[in-house]
Amino acid sequence: MNNDWKDRLNVVYSTNPNFNYETSREVKATTLPPQQQKLRVSLDRKNRGGKTVTLITGFIGSEDDLKALGKLLKSSCGVGGTAKDGEIIIQGDFKQRVLDLLIAKGYTQTKPKG
């Protein structure tokens, strides 16, 4: 039995002698294959100081795979950006280029939004 107290922080004490604390395990998100991903590409200016960004939403999978796809798109466009919380943000107006890159990489269900 692992008795690491850090795993049990913020747990209320139990007087039950048969109580066995179970740590929650992180569930690894499985990444859908590119053909099944339904990505949406749009331009966004909201809360960005008037600057335009290309926003890719709808990615289903692990954070590492999302970051890898974001890195590929950023390097292909030659700009910065970020990838987190299931969306990729590319700095600048690269909507058509991102669409073409995603379709070329096998993301066949990718569509422009708006």
Beta strands, then each sheet from edge to edge (+ up, - down):
strand 1: 40-44
strand 2: 53-57
strand 3: 81-84
strand 4: 87-91
strand 5: 111-112
sheet 1: 3+ 4- 2+ 1- 5-
end
